[in-house]
Amino acid sequence: MYEIGQAIAEQTKTKSASVILAPTMCIYRHPLGGCNFESFSEDPFLIGKLASAYVKGVQSRGIGVTPKHFVGRLLSKLYLIGFPACLILITYNTVIAQRALCEVYLLPFQMVVRDADPWCMIVLIIWLIASTAIYRESSSKV
């Protein structure tokens, strides 16, 4: 995974980017989740090990990474309606027991921060997506 990270960093440089919005480290709780394929695994320890190697590989070439999405971002939907966009965020109460939170959901993030020292961390990406969608819609009308 370290070598894969280095190769991705080199490709990123060709696009004049300095940060990658990856790796996805979510522990998904439902098999029908639309983004489950983005994560490395369902095993928190394996996710932590793979993500740490990936982060080290990418950052060894001078490109930043942003492990995502921090704990508890499991179920939410954002709807954009019309322009100017009316944002409707539908969230669900994510109830996680303290033991599961520590042993399952926080473990991969703890491992990657301790072992790889990522330069950034994505906590919540919904507002970034909303801002981008609003910008694209408004700039297309100019």
C-alpha positions in Angstrom: 0.0 0.0 0.0 3.0 2.3 0.6 4.1 1.9 -3.0 0.5 2.5 -4.3 0.4 5.7 -2.2 3.7 6.9 -3.8 2.4 6.2 -7.3 -0.8 8.0 -6.6 1.2 11.0 -5.3 3.2 11.1 -8.5 0.0 11.1 -10.5 -1.4 13.9 -8.3 1.6 16.0 -9.0 0.9 15.8 -12.8 -2.5 17.4 -12.1 -0.9 20.3 -10.1 -2.8 19.2 -6.9 -1.2 19.2 -3.5 -3.8 17.3 -1.5 -5.8 14.0 -2.1 -9.2 13.6 -0.5 -8.5 10.0 0.5 -8.4 7.4 2.0 -11.9 6.6 3.1 -11.8 5.0 6.5 -15.5 4.7 7.4 -16.8 1.6 9.2 -20.1 1.1 7.4 -23.0 -0.2 9.4 -25.4 -1.2 6.6 -24.7 -3.4 3.6 -26.7 -1.2 1.3 -24.7 1.9 1.9 -23.8 3.5 -1.5 -20.2 4.3 -0.6 -19.2 1.1 1.1 -16.8 0.2 -1.8 -14.7 3.2 -1.0 -13.4 1.9 2.3 -10.6 -0.6 2.6 -12.4 -3.1 4.7 -14.9 -3.7 7.5 -12.1 -4.6 9.9 -11.0 -1.5 11.8 -7.5 -2.9 12.5 -7.0 -3.7 8.8 -8.3 -0.3 7.8 -5.9 1.4 10.2 -2.9 -0.6 8.9 -3.7 0.0 5.2 -4.6 3.6 5.6 -1.4 4.3 7.6 0.8 2.7 4.8 -1.2 4.7 2.2 -0.8 8.0 4.0 3.0 7.4 4.6 3.4 6.6 0.9 1.6 9.6 -0.4 3.1 12.1 2.0 6.6 10.7 1.4 6.3 12.4 -2.1 5.1 15.7 -0.7 1.4 15.4 -1.3 -1.1 15.7 1.6 -3.8 13.3 2.3 -7.1 13.8 4.1 -8.4 10.6 5.8 -12.1 10.7 5.9 -14.9 10.7 7.1 -14.4 11.0 10.8 -16.4 9.0 13.3 -20.2 9.1 13.2 -20.6 10.3 9.7 -22.6 7.3 8.7 -26.0 8.3 7.5 -26.9 11.7 6.1 -28.3 13.0 2.9 -28.1 16.5 1.4 -30.6 17.7 -1.1 -30.2 20.8 -3.3 -33.4 22.3 -4.6 -33.4 25.0 -7.3 -31.3 28.2 -7.5 -30.6 29.9 -5.3 -30.1 26.5 -3.8 -32.2 25.6 -0.8 -30.2 23.1 1.2 -32.0 20.4 3.1 -29.8 18.2 5.2 -31.6 15.1 6.5 -29.6 13.5 9.2 -30.1 10.4 11.3 -29.2 10.0 14.9 -26.1 7.9 14.9 -26.1 6.1 18.2 -22.9 4.3 18.9 -22.2 2.6 22.2 -19.0 3.8 24.0 -17.2 0.5 23.7 -18.0 0.2 20.0 -17.0 3.8 19.5 -13.5 3.2 21.0 -12.8 -0.3 19.8 -14.3 -0.2 16.3 -15.0 3.3 14.9 -12.2 5.4 16.4 -9.5 2.7 16.1 -8.5 3.2 12.4 -8.4 7.0 12.9 -6.3 6.6 16.1 -3.9 4.3 14.2 -3.5 6.5 11.2 -2.9 9.6 13.3 -0.4 7.8 15.6 1.4 5.9 12.8 1.3 8.2 9.8 0.7 11.7 11.0 -1.7 12.9 8.2 -1.5 16.6 7.3 -5.3 17.0 7.1 -8.5 15.2 8.2 -11.9 15.5 6.7 -14.5 15.6 9.4 -17.6 16.3 7.3 -17.6 16.7 3.5 -21.3 17.5 3.0 -20.7 21.3 3.2 -17.9 21.1 0.7 -20.1 19.3 -1.8 -22.9 21.8 -1.2 -20.6 24.7 -1.7 -19.2 23.2 -4.9 -22.7 22.5 -6.3 -23.9 26.0 -5.5 -20.8 27.5 -7.1 -21.1 25.4 -10.2 -24.8 26.2 -10.6 -24.3 30.0 -10.1 -21.2 30.2 -12.3 -23.0 28.4 -15.2 -25.6 31.2 -15.3 -23.0 33.9 -15.8 
